């Protein structure tokens, strides 16, 4: 797994590439907590997530709670097919405030 960061005004976008699983959860958590410590809104681009497990879901839930605690938002965008399947299976779109979960555009 790899995470690419870009900053746009008051928003930091983190693009997750590869597997969002237990094997990369600690690394991803570090990226998310560092960005949150900067007191910025986060946009997490999931277009290139190839696999996600319960650790990846827990990570996203924890990051959302932490952002809200600090008065910032965490938005999930460009969901990959793997993310869509997990979001649908676990019925999580309402938790992340996604009115309509849309798949990522093909690259």
Backbone atoms as SQL, in Angstrom:
CREATE TABLE atoms (id INTEGER PRIMARY KEY, chain TEXT, resi INTEGER, resn TEXT, atom TEXT, x REAL, y REAL, z REAL);
INSERT INTO atoms VALUES
  (1, 'A', 1, 'UNK', 'N', 0.831, -1.168, 0.000),
  (2, 'A', 1, 'UNK', 'CA', 0.000, 0.000, 0.000),
  (3, 'A', 1, 'UNK', 'C', 0.881, 1.239, 0.000),
  (4, 'A', 2, 'UNK', 'N', 0.370, 2.253, -0.661),
  (5, 'A', 2, 'UNK', 'CA', 1.083, 3.517, -0.743),
  (6, 'A', 2, 'UNK', 'C', 0.047, 4.624, -0.576),
  (7, 'A', 3, 'UNK', 'N', 0.439, 5.740, 0.016),
  (8, 'A', 3, 'UNK', 'CA', -0.466, 6.869, 0.186),
  (9, 'A', 3, 'UNK', 'C', 0.212, 8.107, -0.391),
  (10, 'A', 4, 'UNK', 'N', -0.499, 8.761, -1.301),
  (11, 'A', 4, 'UNK', 'CA', 0.002, 9.980, -1.921),
  (12, 'A', 4, 'UNK', 'C', -0.756, 11.157, -1.340),
  (13, 'A', 5, 'UNK', 'N', -0.037, 12.193, -0.960),
  (14, 'A', 5, 'UNK', 'CA', -0.650, 13.366, -0.328),
  (15, 'A', 5, 'UNK', 'C', -0.569, 14.577, -1.240),
  (16, 'A', 6, 'UNK', 'N', -1.678, 15.316, -1.312),
  (17, 'A', 6, 'UNK', 'CA', -1.697, 16.618, -1.956),
  (18, 'A', 6, 'UNK', 'C', -2.490, 17.561, -1.063),
  (19, 'A', 7, 'UNK', 'N', -2.117, 18.823, -1.051),
  (20, 'A', 7, 'UNK', 'CA', -2.816, 19.838, -0.269),
  (21, 'A', 7, 'UNK', 'C', -3.457, 20.833, -1.216),
  (22, 'A', 8, 'UNK', 'N', -4.715, 21.166, -0.924),
  (23, 'A', 8, 'UNK', 'CA', -5.469, 22.107, -1.733),
  (24, 'A', 8, 'UNK', 'C', -6.215, 23.039, -0.785),
  (25, 'A', 9, 'UNK', 'N', -5.636, 24.198, -0.524),
  (26, 'A', 9, 'UNK', 'CA', -6.260, 25.123, 0.417),
  (27, 'A', 9, 'UNK', 'C', -6.287, 24.524, 1.816),
  (28, 'A', 10, 'UNK', 'N', -7.487, 24.439, 2.394),
  (29, 'A', 10, 'UNK', 'CA', -7.646, 23.902, 3.749),
  (30, 'A', 10, 'UNK', 'C', -7.887, 22.400, 3.760),
  (31, 'A', 11, 'UNK', 'N', -7.779, 21.765, 2.597),
  (32, 'A', 11, 'UNK', 'CA', -8.088, 20.338, 2.489),
  (33, 'A', 11, 'UNK', 'C', -6.836, 19.558, 2.099),
  (34, 'A', 12, 'UNK', 'N', -6.607, 18.464, 2.802),
  (35, 'A', 12, 'UNK', 'CA', -5.544, 17.536, 2.444),
  (36, 'A', 12, 'UNK', 'C', -6.191, 16.324, 1.807),
  (37, 'A', 13, 'UNK', 'N', -5.702, 15.939, 0.632),
  (38, 'A', 13, 'UNK', 'CA', -6.203, 14.729, -0.010),
  (39, 'A', 13, 'UNK', 'C', -5.155, 13.634, 0.120),
  (40, 'A', 14, 'UNK', 'N', -5.601, 12.487, 0.607),
  (41, 'A', 14, 'UNK', 'CA', -4.753, 11.309, 0.698),
  (42, 'A', 14, 'UNK', 'C', -5.297, 10.277, -0.278),
  (43, 'A', 15, 'UNK', 'N', -4.476, 9.888, -1.235),
  (44, 'A', 15, 'UNK', 'CA', -4.874, 8.902, -2.235),
  (45, 'A', 15, 'UNK', 'C', -4.256, 7.562, -1.841),
  (46, 'A', 16, 'UNK', 'N', -5.123, 6.600, -1.545),
  (47, 'A', 16, 'UNK', 'CA', -4.670, 5.274, -1.129),
  (48, 'A', 16, 'UNK', 'C', -4.517, 4.409, -2.372),
  (49, 'A', 17, 'UNK', 'N', -3.343, 3.818, -2.537),
  (50, 'A', 17, 'UNK', 'CA', -3.052, 2.972, -3.691),
  (51, 'A', 17, 'UNK', 'C', -2.686, 1.578, -3.183),
  (52, 'A', 18, 'UNK', 'N', -3.451, 0.576, -3.626),
  (53, 'A', 18, 'UNK', 'CA', -3.163, -0.800, -3.236),
  (54, 'A', 18, 'UNK', 'C', -4.147, -1.318, -2.215),
  (55, 'A', 19, 'UNK', 'N', -3.671, -2.183, -1.340),
  (56, 'A', 19, 'UNK', 'CA', -4.523, -2.858, -0.363),
  (57, 'A', 19, 'UNK', 'C', -4.655, -2.049, 0.915),
  (58, 'A', 20, 'UNK', 'N', -5.888, -1.852, 1.355),
  (59, 'A', 20, 'UNK', 'CA', -6.161, -1.200, 2.643),
  (60, 'A', 20, 'UNK', 'C', -6.549, -2.324, 3.602),
  (61, 'A', 21, 'UNK', 'N', -5.508, -3.017, 4.063),
  (62, 'A', 21, 'UNK', 'CA', -5.709, -4.217, 4.882),
  (63, 'A', 21, 'UNK', 'C', -4.860, -4.120, 6.151),
  (64, 'A', 22, 'UNK', 'N', -4.953, -5.139, 6.954),
  (65, 'A', 22, 'UNK', 'CA', -4.216, -5.184, 8.217),
  (66, 'A', 22, 'UNK', 'C', -2.712, -5.003, 8.003),
  (67, 'A', 23, 'UNK', 'N', -2.207, -5.417, 6.853),
  (68, 'A', 23, 'UNK', 'CA', -0.770, -5.347, 6.590),
  (69, 'A', 23, 'UNK', 'C', -0.269, -3.919, 6.418),
  (70, 'A', 24, 'UNK', 'N', -1.149, -2.993, 6.059),
  (71, 'A', 24, 'UNK', 'CA', -0.742, -1.597, 5.900),
  (72, 'A', 24, 'UNK', 'C', -1.474, -0.651, 6.825),
  (73, 'A', 25, 'UNK', 'N', -2.290, -1.189, 7.730),
  (74, 'A', 25, 'UNK', 'CA', -3.131, -0.350, 8.588),
  (75, 'A', 25, 'UNK', 'C', -2.308, 0.595, 9.468),
  (76, 'A', 26, 'UNK', 'N', -1.230, 0.122, 10.039),
  (77, 'A', 26, 'UNK', 'CA', -0.417, 0.966, 10.922),
  (78, 'A', 26, 'UNK', 'C', 0.190, 2.133, 10.143),
  (79, 'A', 27, 'UNK', 'N', 0.686, 1.850, 8.957),
  (80, 'A', 27, 'UNK', 'CA', 1.265, 2.903, 8.117),
  (81, 'A', 27, 'UNK', 'C', 0.193, 3.922, 7.725),
  (82, 'A', 28, 'UNK', 'N', -0.953, 3.426, 7.306),
  (83, 'A', 28, 'UNK', 'CA', -2.049, 4.317, 6.907),
  (84, 'A', 28, 'UNK', 'C', -2.523, 5.151, 8.094),
  (85, 'A', 29, 'UNK', 'N', -2.590, 4.538, 9.263),
  (86, 'A', 29, 'UNK', 'CA', -2.997, 5.258, 10.467),
  (87, 'A', 29, 'UNK', 'C', -2.046, 6.419, 10.742),
  (88, 'A', 30, 'UNK', 'N', -0.761, 6.184, 10.547),
  (89, 'A', 30, 'UNK', 'CA', 0.226, 7.242, 10.733),
  (90, 'A', 30, 'UNK', 'C', -0.005, 8.418, 9.797),
  (91, 'A', 31, 'UNK', 'N', -0.266, 8.141, 8.526),
  (92, 'A', 31, 'UNK', 'CA', -0.547, 9.198, 7.556),
  (93, 'A', 31, 'UNK', 'C', -1.787, 9.991, 7.973),
  (94, 'A', 32, 'UNK', 'N', -2.842, 9.259, 8.336),
  (95, 'A', 32, 'UNK', 'CA', -4.100, 9.920, 8.702),
  (96, 'A', 32, 'UNK', 'C', -3.947, 10.765, 9.960),
  (97, 'A', 33, 'UNK', 'N', -3.288, 10.232, 10.979),
  (98, 'A', 33, 'UNK', 'CA', -3.158, 10.994, 12.229),
  (99, 'A', 33, 'UNK', 'C', -2.256, 12.212, 12.043),
  (100, 'A', 34, 'UNK', 'N', -1.219, 12.100, 11.223),
  (101, 'A', 34, 'UNK', 'CA', -0.368, 13.271, 10.956),
  (102, 'A', 34, 'UNK', 'C', -1.171, 14.365, 10.258),
  (103, 'A', 35, 'UNK', 'N', -1.957, 13.975, 9.267),
  (104, 'A', 35, 'UNK', 'CA', -2.772, 14.964, 8.555),
  (105, 'A', 35, 'UNK', 'C', -3.813, 15.578, 9.490),
  (106, 'A', 36, 'UNK', 'N', -4.422, 14.760, 10.335),
  (107, 'A', 36, 'UNK', 'CA', -5.414, 15.274, 11.277),
  (108, 'A', 36, 'UNK', 'C', -4.787, 16.196, 12.314),
  (109, 'A', 37, 'UNK', 'N', -3.541, 15.925, 12.701),
  (110, 'A', 37, 'UNK', 'CA', -2.873, 16.769, 13.696),
  (111, 'A', 37, 'UNK', 'C', -2.617, 18.175, 13.152),
  (112, 'A', 38, 'UNK', 'N', -2.655, 18.319, 11.845),
  (113, 'A', 38, 'UNK', 'CA', -2.466, 19.631, 11.222),
  (114, 'A', 38, 'UNK', 'C', -3.763, 20.433, 11.194),
  (115, 'A', 39, 'UNK', 'N', -4.817, 19.826, 11.730),
  (116, 'A', 39, 'UNK', 'CA', -6.126, 20.498, 11.842),
  (117, 'A', 39, 'UNK', 'C', -6.658, 20.919, 10.480),
  (118, 'A', 40, 'UNK', 'N', -6.656, 19.976, 9.558),
  (119, 'A', 40, 'UNK', 'CA', -7.149, 20.231, 8.204),
  (120, 'A', 40, 'UNK', 'C', -8.275, 19.259, 7.894),
  (121, 'A', 41, 'UNK', 'N', -9.150, 19.650, 6.972),
  (122, 'A', 41, 'UNK', 'CA', -10.153, 18.725, 6.477),
  (123, 'A', 41, 'UNK', 'C', -9.441, 17.695, 5.612),
  (124, 'A', 42, 'UNK', 'N', -9.960, 16.465, 5.614),
  (125, 'A', 42, 'UNK', 'CA', -9.345, 15.388, 4.839),
  (126, 'A', 42, 'UNK', 'C', -10.284, 14.879, 3.769),
  (127, 'A', 43, 'UNK', 'N', -9.710, 14.590, 2.628),
  (128, 'A', 43, 'UNK', 'CA', -10.402, 13.900, 1.545),
  (129, 'A', 43, 'UNK', 'C', -9.570, 12.653, 1.279),
  (130, 'A', 44, 'UNK', 'N', -10.212, 11.487, 1.388),
  (131, 'A', 44, 'UNK', 'CA', -9.498, 10.231, 1.168),
  (132, 'A', 44, 'UNK', 'C', -9.984, 9.656, -0.156),
  (133, 'A', 45, 'UNK', 'N', -9.075, 9.623, -1.123),
  (134, 'A', 45, 'UNK', 'CA', -9.379, 9.124, -2.460),
  (135, 'A', 45, 'UNK', 'C', -9.136, 7.609, -2.474),
  (136, 'A', 46, 'UNK', 'N', -10.202, 6.867, -2.742),
  (137, 'A', 46, 'UNK', 'CA', -10.151, 5.405, -2.675),
  (138, 'A', 46, 'UNK', 'C', -10.193, 4.753, -4.052),
  (139, 'A', 47, 'UNK', 'N', -9.920, 5.510, -5.089),
  (140, 'A', 47, 'UNK', 'CA', -10.042, 5.018, -6.470),
  (141, 'A', 47, 'UNK', 'C', -9.131, 3.831, -6.765),
  (142, 'A', 48, 'UNK', 'N', -7.982, 3.776, -6.117),
  (143, 'A', 48, 'UNK', 'CA', -7.025, 2.722, -6.440),
  (144, 'A', 48, 'UNK', 'C', -6.853, 1.714, -5.311),
  (145, 'A', 49, 'UNK', 'N', -7.861, 1.601, -4.452),
  (146, 'A', 49, 'UNK', 'CA', -7.844, 0.572, -3.414),
  (147, 'A', 49, 'UNK', 'C', -8.234, -0.743, -4.071),
  (148, 'A', 50, 'UNK', 'N', -7.321, -1.703, -4.031),
  (149, 'A', 50, 'UNK', 'CA', -7.563, -2.989, -4.697),
  (150, 'A', 50, 'UNK', 'C', -8.207, -4.010, -3.780),
  (151, 'A', 51, 'UNK', 'N', -8.031, -3.838, -2.469),
  (152, 'A', 51, 'UNK', 'CA', -8.587, -4.770, -1.485),
  (153, 'A', 51, 'UNK', 'C', -8.748, -4.031, -0.168),
  (154, 'A', 52, 'UNK', 'N', -9.795, -4.377, 0.572),
  (155, 'A', 52, 'UNK', 'CA', -10.011, -3.766, 1.880),
  (156, 'A', 52, 'UNK', 'C', -10.541, -4.836, 2.820),
  (157, 'A', 53, 'UNK', 'N', -10.054, -4.824, 4.061),
  (158, 'A', 53, 'UNK', 'CA', -10.550, -5.778, 5.058),
  (159, 'A', 53, 'UNK', 'C', -11.077, -5.007, 6.259),
  (160, 'A', 54, 'UNK', 'N', -11.413, -5.716, 7.329),
  (161, 'A', 54, 'UNK', 'CA', -12.004, -5.063, 8.493),
  (162, 'A', 54, 'UNK', 'C', -11.049, -4.058, 9.130),
  (163, 'A', 55, 'UNK', 'N', -9.756, -4.297, 9.055),
  (164, 'A', 55, 'UNK', 'CA', -8.787, -3.336, 9.598),
  (165, 'A', 55, 'UNK', 'C', -8.835, -2.024, 8.825),
  (166, 'A', 56, 'UNK', 'N', -8.964, -2.108, 7.526),
  (167, 'A', 56, 'UNK', 'CA', -9.084, -0.907, 6.700),
  (168, 'A', 56, 'UNK', 'C', -10.347, -0.129, 7.025),
  (169, 'A', 57, 'UNK', 'N', -11.450, -0.845, 7.223),
  (170, 'A', 57, 'UNK', 'CA', -12.713, -0.198, 7.590),
  (171, 'A', 57, 'UNK', 'C', -12.584, 0.464, 8.960),
  (172, 'A', 58, 'UNK', 'N', -11.993, -0.244, 9.923),
  (173, 'A', 58, 'UNK', 'CA', -11.807, 0.314, 11.263),
  (174, 'A', 58, 'UNK', 'C', -10.946, 1.575, 11.210),
  (175, 'A', 59, 'UNK', 'N', -9.936, 1.548, 10.377),
  (176, 'A', 59, 'UNK', 'CA', -9.062, 2.701, 10.220),
  (177, 'A', 59, 'UNK', 'C', -9.844, 3.911, 9.724),
  (178, 'A', 60, 'UNK', 'N', -10.678, 3.727, 8.715),
  (179, 'A', 60, 'UNK', 'CA', -11.469, 4.832, 8.177),
  (180, 'A', 60, 'UNK', 'C', -12.477, 5.348, 9.206),
  (181, 'A', 61, 'UNK', 'N', -13.089, 4.435, 9.956),
  (182, 'A', 61, 'UNK', 'CA', -14.037, 4.847, 10.996),
  (183, 'A', 61, 'UNK', 'C', -13.333, 5.647, 12.093),
  (184, 'A', 62, 'UNK', 'N', -12.166, 5.188, 12.525),
  (185, 'A', 62, 'UNK', 'CA', -11.408, 5.890, 13.565),
  (186, 'A', 62, 'UNK', 'C', -10.975, 7.275, 13.076),
  (187, 'A', 63, 'UNK', 'N', -10.561, 7.367, 11.825),
  (188, 'A', 63, 'UNK', 'CA', -10.138, 8.655, 11.275),
  (189, 'A', 63, 'UNK', 'C', -11.322, 9.621, 11.197),
  (190, 'A', 64, 'UNK', 'N', -12.487, 9.116, 10.836),
  (191, 'A', 64, 'UNK', 'CA', -13.674, 9.968, 10.767),
  (192, 'A', 64, 'UNK', 'C', -14.025, 10.508, 12.151),
  (193, 'A', 65, 'UNK', 'N', -13.996, 9.636, 13.149),
  (194, 'A', 65, 'UNK', 'CA', -14.288, 10.073, 14.529),
  (195, 'A', 65, 'UNK', 'C', -13.271, 11.120, 14.994),
  (196, 'A', 66, 'UNK', 'N', -11.999, 10.887, 14.710),
  (197, 'A', 66, 'UNK', 'CA', -10.951, 11.822, 15.129),
  (198, 'A', 66, 'UNK', 'C', -11.121, 13.179, 14.442),
  (199, 'A', 67, 'UNK', 'N', -11.443, 13.173, 13.162),
  (200, 'A', 67, 'UNK', 'CA', -11.649, 14.431, 12.435),
  (201, 'A', 67, 'UNK', 'C', -12.822, 15.199, 13.023),
  (202, 'A', 68, 'UNK', 'N', -13.922, 14.503, 13.273),
  (203, 'A', 68, 'UNK', 'CA', -15.107, 15.160, 13.840),
  (204, 'A', 68, 'UNK', 'C', -14.817, 15.732, 15.226),
  (205, 'A', 69, 'UNK', 'N', -14.045, 15.005, 16.021),
  (206, 'A', 69, 'UNK', 'CA', -13.669, 15.469, 17.357),
  (207, 'A', 69, 'UNK', 'C', -12.921, 16.797, 17.289),
  (208, 'A', 70, 'UNK', 'N', -12.136, 16.948, 16.235),
  (209, 'A', 70, 'UNK', 'CA', -11.338, 18.166, 16.059),
  (210, 'A', 70, 'UNK', 'C', -12.090, 19.250, 15.296),
  (211, 'A', 71, 'UNK', 'N', -13.339, 18.958, 14.922),
  (212, 'A', 71, 'UNK', 'CA', -14.133, 19.941, 14.198),
  (213, 'A', 71, 'UNK', 'C', -13.829, 20.012, 12.717),
  (214, 'A', 72, 'UNK', 'N', -13.287, 18.929, 12.175),
  (215, 'A', 72, 'UNK', 'CA', -12.965, 18.880, 10.749),
  (216, 'A', 72, 'UNK', 'C', -13.725, 17.745, 10.079),
  (217, 'A', 73, 'UNK', 'N', -13.715, 17.765, 8.773),
  (218, 'A', 73, 'UNK', 'CA', -14.440, 16.725, 8.042),
  (219, 'A', 73, 'UNK', 'C', -13.469, 15.702, 7.459),
  (220, 'A', 74, 'UNK', 'N', -14.000, 14.526, 7.215),
  (221, 'A', 74, 'UNK', 'CA', -13.283, 13.482, 6.497),
  (222, 'A', 74, 'UNK', 'C', -14.244, 12.976, 5.442),
  (223, 'A', 75, 'UNK', 'N', -13.862, 13.145, 4.193),
  (224, 'A', 75, 'UNK', 'CA', -14.709, 12.770, 3.067),
  (225, 'A', 75, 'UNK', 'C', -14.040, 11.648, 2.282),
  (226, 'A', 76, 'UNK', 'N', -14.794, 10.607, 1.978),
  (227, 'A', 76, 'UNK', 'CA', -14.303, 9.529, 1.127),
  (228, 'A', 76, 'UNK', 'C', -14.779, 9.808, -0.287),
  (229, 'A', 77, 'UNK', 'N', -13.868, 9.713, -1.250),
  (230, 'A', 77, 'UNK', 'CA', -14.219, 9.998, -2.647),
  (231, 'A', 77, 'UNK', 'C', -13.676, 8.917, -3.566),
  (232, 'A', 78, 'UNK', 'N', -14.265, 8.828, -4.747),
  (233, 'A', 78, 'UNK', 'CA', -13.799, 7.973, -5.838),
  (234, 'A', 78, 'UNK', 'C', -13.614, 6.522, -5.396),
  (235, 'A', 79, 'UNK', 'N', -14.653, 5.951, -4.851),
  (236, 'A', 79, 'UNK', 'CA', -14.600, 4.583, -4.329),
  (237, 'A', 79, 'UNK', 'C', -14.283, 3.566, -5.426),
  (238, 'A', 80, 'UNK', 'N', -13.320, 2.695, -5.151),
  (239, 'A', 80, 'UNK', 'CA', -13.003, 1.600, -6.069),
  (240, 'A', 80, 'UNK', 'C', -14.089, 0.535, -5.943),
  (241, 'A', 81, 'UNK', 'N', -14.074, -0.426, -6.832),
  (242, 'A', 81, 'UNK', 'CA', -15.042, -1.524, -6.775),
  (243, 'A', 81, 'UNK', 'C', -14.914, -2.292, -5.459),
  (244, 'A', 82, 'UNK', 'N', -13.692, -2.496, -5.001),
  (245, 'A', 82, 'UNK', 'CA', -13.466, -3.198, -3.729),
  (246, 'A', 82, 'UNK', 'C', -14.090, -2.423, -2.571),
  (247, 'A', 83, 'UNK', 'N', -13.940, -1.098, -2.565),
  (248, 'A', 83, 'UNK', 'CA', -14.530, -0.281, -1.501),
  (249, 'A', 83, 'UNK', 'C', -16.045, -0.302, -1.583),
  (250, 'A', 84, 'UNK', 'N', -16.578, -0.233, -2.788),
  (251, 'A', 84, 'UNK', 'CA', -18.032, -0.262, -2.948),
  (252, 'A', 84, 'UNK', 'C', -18.621, -1.548, -2.386),
  (253, 'A', 85, 'UNK', 'N', -17.963, -2.655, -2.660),
  (254, 'A', 85, 'UNK', 'CA', -18.450, -3.944, -2.167),
  (255, 'A', 85, 'UNK', 'C', -18.487, -3.977, -0.641),
  (256, 'A', 86, 'UNK', 'N', -17.432, -3.498, -0.006),
  (257, 'A', 86, 'UNK', 'CA', -17.368, -3.500, 1.457),
  (258, 'A', 86, 'UNK', 'C', -18.389, -2.522, 2.037),
  (259, 'A', 87, 'UNK', 'N', -18.495, -1.329, 1.450),
  (260, 'A', 87, 'UNK', 'CA', -19.458, -0.342, 1.941),
  (261, 'A', 87, 'UNK', 'C', -20.880, -0.886, 1.854),
  (262, 'A', 88, 'UNK', 'N', -21.172, -1.574, 0.756),
  (263, 'A', 88, 'UNK', 'CA', -22.510, -2.144, 0.588),
  (264, 'A', 88, 'UNK', 'C', -22.729, -3.307, 1.547),
  (265, 'A', 89, 'UNK', 'N', -21.760, -4.190, 1.661),
  (266, 'A', 89, 'UNK', 'CA', -21.873, -5.355, 2.538),
  (267, 'A', 89, 'UNK', 'C', -22.102, -4.938, 3.989),
  (268, 'A', 90, 'UNK', 'N', -21.350, -3.944, 4.449),
  (269, 'A', 90, 'UNK', 'CA', -21.435, -3.497, 5.832),
  (270, 'A', 90, 'UNK', 'C', -22.416, -2.341, 6.040),
  (271, 'A', 91, 'UNK', 'N', -23.051, -1.908, 4.946),
  (272, 'A', 91, 'UNK', 'CA', -24.025, -0.812, 4.981),
  (273, 'A', 91, 'UNK', 'C', -23.450, 0.420, 5.675),
  (274, 'A', 92, 'UNK', 'N', -22.313, 0.891, 5.169),
  (275, 'A', 92, 'UNK', 'CA', -21.582, 1.980, 5.802),
  (276, 'A', 92, 'UNK', 'C', -21.709, 3.334, 5.118),
  (277, 'A', 93, 'UNK', 'N', -22.359, 3.418, 3.988),
  (278, 'A', 93, 'UNK', 'CA', -22.373, 4.703, 3.284),
  (279, 'A', 93, 'UNK', 'C', -22.986, 5.799, 4.137),
  (280, 'A', 94, 'UNK', 'N', -24.006, 5.496, 4.931),
  (281, 'A', 94, 'UNK', 'CA', -24.618, 6.524, 5.778),
  (282, 'A', 94, 'UNK', 'C', -23.683, 6.964, 6.904),
  (283, 'A', 95, 'UNK', 'N', -22.806, 6.080, 7.346),
  (284, 'A', 95, 'UNK', 'CA', -21.868, 6.422, 8.421),
  (285, 'A', 95, 'UNK', 'C', -20.886, 7.481, 7.950),
  (286, 'A', 96, 'UNK', 'N', -20.470, 7.381, 6.712),
  (287, 'A', 96, 'UNK', 'CA', -19.505, 8.326, 6.170),
  (288, 'A', 96, 'UNK', 'C', -20.178, 9.530, 5.524),
  (289, 'A', 97, 'UNK', 'N', -21.506, 9.577, 5.579),
  (290, 'A', 97, 'UNK', 'CA', -22.227, 10.727, 5.061),
  (291, 'A', 97, 'UNK', 'C', -22.284, 10.780, 3.549),
  (292, 'A', 98, 'UNK', 'N', -22.039, 9.667, 2.900),
  (293, 'A', 98, 'UNK', 'CA', -22.091, 9.640, 1.445),
  (294, 'A', 98, 'UNK', 'C', -23.546, 9.501, 1.017),
  (295, 'A', 99, 'UNK', 'N', -24.149, 10.549, 0.440),
  (296, 'A', 99, 'UNK', 'CA', -25.534, 10.421, 0.014),
  (297, 'A', 99, 'UNK', 'C', -25.685, 9.378, -1.079),
  (298, 'A', 100, 'UNK', 'N', -24.673, 9.246, -1.883),
  (299, 'A', 100, 'UNK', 'CA', -24.697, 8.261, -2.941),
  (300, 'A', 100, 'UNK', 'C', -23.253, 7.840, -3.174),
  (301, 'A', 101, 'UNK', 'N', -22.960, 6.592, -2.921),
  (302, 'A', 101, 'UNK', 'CA', -21.593, 6.111, -3.104),
  (303, 'A', 101, 'UNK', 'C', -21.398, 5.792, -4.575),
  (304, 'A', 102, 'UNK', 'N', -20.473, 6.494, -5.184),
  (305, 'A', 102, 'UNK', 'CA', -20.225, 6.348, -6.616),
  (306, 'A', 102, 'UNK', 'C', -18.887, 5.637, -6.828),
  (307, 'A', 103, 'UNK', 'N', -18.808, 4.773, -7.813),
  (308, 'A', 103, 'UNK', 'CA', -17.526, 4.123, -8.096),
  (309, 'A', 103, 'UNK', 'C', -16.535, 5.106, -8.705),
  (310, 'A', 104, 'UNK', 'N', -15.276, 4.773, -8.590),
  (311, 'A', 104, 'UNK', 'CA', -14.228, 5.589, -9.184),
  (312, 'A', 104, 'UNK', 'C', -14.302, 5.495, -10.695),
  (313, 'A', 105, 'UNK', 'N', -13.872, 6.540, -11.363),
  (314, 'A', 105, 'UNK', 'CA', -13.802, 6.523, -12.812),
  (315, 'A', 105, 'UNK', 'C', -12.621, 5.657, -13.244),
  (316, 'A', 106, 'UNK', 'N', -12.797, 4.929, -14.304),
  (317, 'A', 106, 'UNK', 'CA', -11.709, 4.093, -14.815),
  (318, 'A', 106, 'UNK', 'C', -10.553, 4.989, -15.260),
  (319, 'A', 107, 'UNK', 'N', -9.356, 4.563, -14.925),
  (320, 'A', 107, 'UNK', 'CA', -8.169, 5.370, -15.272),
  (321, 'A', 107, 'UNK', 'C', -7.770, 5.173, -16.698);
